[in-house]
Amino acid sequence: MTESRNPWKVVSRASVYENNWIRVDHHEVLNPSGGPGIYGVVHFKNHAIGVVPIDENGNVILVGQYRFPLNAYSWEIPEGGGNLALPILESAQRELREECGLTAKHWLEIIGSDLSNSATDESAVTFLAWDLADVPADPEETEHLQIARVPFWQAVERVKRGELRDSLTVMSLLRVALMAYQGELPTALASRLAPK
């Protein structure tokens, strides 16, 4: 558990593709055993941000949208990308407003993670949000969204059944469930999300 030295040696690096959101780098490397190899890395130009919004009835707000890379429809917590130059919380507040037409009075950072760390450098932060208020939604032109209010523990059951598969959604809902079981939720949410 104490080894942290980088065993990879980069011989060369070339950017082979880039757009406004990602850059793909091709590396010629010497692998940890000293042999030659290649390594492709997808560099993300934004933070990944997720929000677990809980309403006054203990529902979590989920967003449904078609995910182009998977060729499948997906129900997820509100999530998106945050500009690296801006505070992460500010970007999370923007995502909740744009996708769901909601603001929240209270915010709590609940988990950080590295997403698909064998091929990307994308990192994520998720917030718990409550005391919600309606505002006009403003989704991006690439987003055709549906919104659903789902009882929190039903959403957790959907994770357990494999019906909610988005990684940020899975880890965030399970994190909130663990907080509920361990008595770590803010007082205002504890009664709304009492374990079933």
ChimeraX attribute file (.defattr): number of C-alpha atoms within 10 A of each C-alpha:
attribute: neighborCount
match mode: 1-to-1
recipient: residues
	/A:1	3
	/A:2	4
	/A:3	5
	/A:4	6
	/A:5	6
	/A:6	7
	/A:7	10
	/A:8	13
	/A:9	15
	/A:10	14
	/A:11	12
	/A:12	10
	/A:13	14
	/A:14	11
	/A:15	14
	/A:16	10
	/A:17	11
	/A:18	12
	/A:19	8
	/A:20	8
	/A:21	10
	/A:22	15
	/A:23	16
	/A:24	18
	/A:25	16
	/A:26	16
	/A:27	18
	/A:28	16
	/A:29	18
	/A:30	17
	/A:31	15
	/A:32	11
	/A:33	8
	/A:34	11
	/A:35	10
	/A:36	13
	/A:37	12
	/A:38	14
	/A:39	15
	/A:40	17
	/A:41	16
	/A:42	20
	/A:43	17
	/A:44	18
	/A:45	17
	/A:46	19
	/A:47	20
	/A:48	25
	/A:49	24
	/A:50	29
	/A:51	31
	/A:52	27
	/A:53	27
	/A:54	24
	/A:55	21
	/A:56	12
	/A:57	14
	/A:58	20
	/A:59	20
	/A:60	24
	/A:61	23
	/A:62	26
	/A:63	19
	/A:64	17
	/A:65	16
	/A:66	15
	/A:67	12
	/A:68	8
	/A:69	6
	/A:70	8
	/A:71	8
	/A:72	9
	/A:73	11
	/A:74	17
	/A:75	20
	/A:76	24
	/A:77	26
	/A:78	25
	/A:79	24
	/A:80	18
	/A:81	18
	/A:82	23
	/A:83	13
	/A:84	13
	/A:85	8
	/A:86	11
	/A:87	10
	/A:88	21
	/A:89	18
	/A:90	11
	/A:91	21
	/A:92	25
	/A:93	19
	/A:94	19
	/A:95	25
	/A:96	27
	/A:97	21
	/A:98	18
	/A:99	23
	/A:100	24
	/A:101	18
	/A:102	20
	/A:103	21
	/A:104	18
	/A:105	9
	/A:106	14
	/A:107	17
	/A:108	15
	/A:109	14
	/A:110	15
	/A:111	16
	/A:112	17
	/A:113	14
	/A:114	13
	/A:115	15
	/A:116	12
	/A:117	12
	/A:118	11
	/A:119	13
	/A:120	17
	/A:121	15
	/A:122	18
	/A:123	16
	/A:124	20
	/A:125	22
	/A:126	28
	/A:127	23
	/A:128	22
	/A:129	23
	/A:130	22
	/A:131	16
	/A:132	16
	/A:133	12
	/A:134	11
	/A:135	13
	/A:136	12
	/A:137	14
	/A:138	15
	/A:139	16
	/A:140	10
	/A:141	6
	/A:142	6
	/A:143	13
	/A:144	12
	/A:145	15
	/A:146	13
	/A:147	17
	/A:148	14
	/A:149	16
	/A:150	17
	/A:151	17
	/A:152	25
	/A:153	19
	/A:154	13
	/A:155	23
	/A:156	21
	/A:157	12
	/A:158	14
	/A:159	18
	/A:160	13
	/A:161	10
	/A:162	11
	/A:163	14
	/A:164	18
	/A:165	16
	/A:166	14
	/A:167	11
	/A:168	23
	/A:169	24
	/A:170	20
	/A:171	17
	/A:172	23
	/A:173	22
	/A:174	16
	/A:175	16
	/A:176	21
	/A:177	20
	/A:178	14
	/A:179	17
	/A:180	20
	/A:181	15
	/A:182	10
	/A:183	13
	/A:184	13
	/A:185	19
	/A:186	14
	/A:187	9
	/A:188	12
	/A:189	19
	/A:190	16
	/A:191	13
	/A:192	17
	/A:193	21
	/A:194	15
	/A:195	15
	/A:196	7
